Amino acid sequence: MNPTFPPQPVVARESEPTEDNIRALVYAFYDRVQADPMLGPVFEQKLAGRWDEHLPKMCTFWSSIALGQKGYRGNVQQAHQPLLGIEPQHFSRWLYLFLDTVESRYAPAAAVRFMEPALRIAQSLQLSKFGWDYTIPEEQQALLEQLAPRRRKDGDTPDAPPARDEPFPTKIIGRSTKD
């Protein structure tokens, strides 16, 4: 995905998310974040000595997203507002690491259940941080394009070609369904 870091080794890819494999995903991903020269210092500045508190919260968050559980009670926007020194490249780096980790652990249909929300959340955080006239970076738009063919609409059969229109339930700013 991104030539500046080694891809995550592929493990047995899961066909469906479960609490156990979500926990494994979260811990593997944050091991990569902590080791990453760009992201590691940013996260360490905020979470030094609190990783044992943060990681279970992230497991609950991603279980809420991927499994539809309602255990997460935080506010994503509010939690990320006090982070200083965050620039667009941090979002792109986080996305590449996260999507690569997800892709190495889940079959495509299951991976999209993490990838779509991650891209939406990143976009929302960027627009909130950098302003509504902010242009989502090209590499993130490319990630959206990569995901679009993977998403199927309800009622599609496994043999049906994937939907090619807007991959998200809500409009992505700066991208129309006619583009």
Phi, psi and omega in degrees: 000305182233117187292354183274000174214152180289140179292154177293134177298140180284131174253180176303119186279130182280144178271339179217143174288143172226167178302319181295314182283337173292319177300314179299319178300308183301313182293320178295317180297311183289338169298319179292318179300312182298327181276347185285131182294334178273312185275326184310308181297324180296313180291321181294323178301320183273324191248007181311122179078000183237015180299322181295337176274322185287316186297316175298326177296321178291326175297316178296318179300308183289333173293322177297318181289306190279331183253354181076014177286154184250033184282335183279129182240012182275177177242109186300314180300311182296321181295331184263351181298319185282000181287120182265151175078010180280130180236167181308323181296334176293319178296315180298317180296315179302314181297314180300314179297315182294310183296322177295319179294316178299312184298329180283345186247344185230145171298155186309315182297324178282323181299322181299331180295341175260321188292314180301308179298323180299316179293319178296315181296315179300317179297316180298316179296320180293316179296322178294318184283317189256356177103156186289345176268004179295137177263124179298132183303149182303322182294330176285323175298322178296322177297320177299317180297322179295326182280331185308315181290344183277338187275133177251148176275156177305137178093346177291142175275158180302334180274349182290146176296146181296154177295141182251000181273196183309122186281352185247155179291340177240155182297134174273124182298136179085005181219123177258163179289349180266351180288000000 
